[in-house]
């Protein structure tokens, strides 16, 4: 039987009231995509709104500046077609998948903290799926639940984009909430490293990474989990 994975993307394109664009971070999607696809898994790309996946404009760089996973993704017709035709999140059943991964991007702060995304993650977790995320993606865990009804992150090692990092890039008061604070309030055992340095953690089937620099480490933990 072929294993199935879901990559779930933000559809938000406005960075609050700044007049700047946002979306998902390309490498935070492409790196886990190849980690999973290279193992022969079937991958579904979905987004909150469905239709074309919308990357953060600043991750659409010139070809010679693209991270290798992004360059590979953009050169692969199957991958690009999947990104142009993402499934709508409301039509997704989390229990259909062996892994659910939420890439980050600032847009996730506006449309991932919802019952819709929370229910997908909750159902996947209850079905024993591996659940992972990086950067702002863990905002999609805030409404997710354990089987006993506790917050999914309660008493689990977790990290995400930090309050200090948000302050450094001057987005406090722009983003609708502080992700680190909300994860801590939900009972997460939050840990992190210095600003914009790699930090990833695995607690059972839950894998999280702090920032874009953590994507590679998160993918290593994903692969280790698949091989257990």
Residue, then its C-alpha position, 0 to 999 in steps of 0.5 A: x500500500x502506498x503511503x499518503x501525505x498532505x501538504x497544507x498551504x495558506x491562501x492568505x496573500x496580504x501581510x496585514x495592513x502593511x501593503x506588502x504581499x505574503x503567502x507560503x514560503x516556497x522552500x518550506x513547502x518544496x523541501x518536505x515535498x521532495x523528502x516525502x516524494x523521493x520515498x515514493x509516497x503519494x502527495x496531495x497539495x491542498x490550500x485553505x481556498x483551493x486552486x493555485x497555491x500562492x507563494x510569498x513574493x519574496x520567495x520567488x527569486x531569480x533562478x540562480x538564487x533558488x534553493x535546490x529544492x525550489x529549483x527542482x520543484x519549479x522544473x518538475x511538471x507534476x509538482x507544478x501542476x499540483x501547486x496550480x490545482x491544490x485541493x480545497x481544505x474544506x474537502x480534505x479528511x485528515x484521517x486519509x493521510x499518513x502524514x500531514x505537514x503545514x509549511x509556514x509563511x506569514x499568511x498562515x497567521x491569518x488563515x491557519x488558526x481555525x476549526x477547519x485546519x484544526x479539525x484536519x490535524x486532529x483527525x490525522x493525529x487520531x488516525x496515527x499520522x505523523x504531523x509536522x510543521x515549520x516556522x508559522x505553520x504551527x499556527x495550524x495546531x492551535x485548534x487541533x486536539x488530542x484524542x482526550x480533548x486536550x490541545x494537541x501541543x499540550x505537554x509536548x515539545x514544540x517550536x515555531x517562529x518566536x516572539x523575538x524573531x517577530x520583533x526583529x522583523x518588526x511584525x509585532x502588532x501586524x500579525x494577529x497574534x504572537x504564535x509562541x505565546x499562543x503555543x505556550x498558553x496551550x500548554x506547549x513545552x516551547x523551546x527555541x534557539x537564537x533568532x534565525x538559527x536552525x532548531x527542530x524538535x520531535x516529540x513522538x509523531x509531532x515534528x516542528x521547526x522554528x524558522x526557515x533556517x530549520x526546514x532542512x532539520x525538520x525534513x531530517x526528522x520527518x524522514x527518520x519518523x517515516x523509517x521508524 
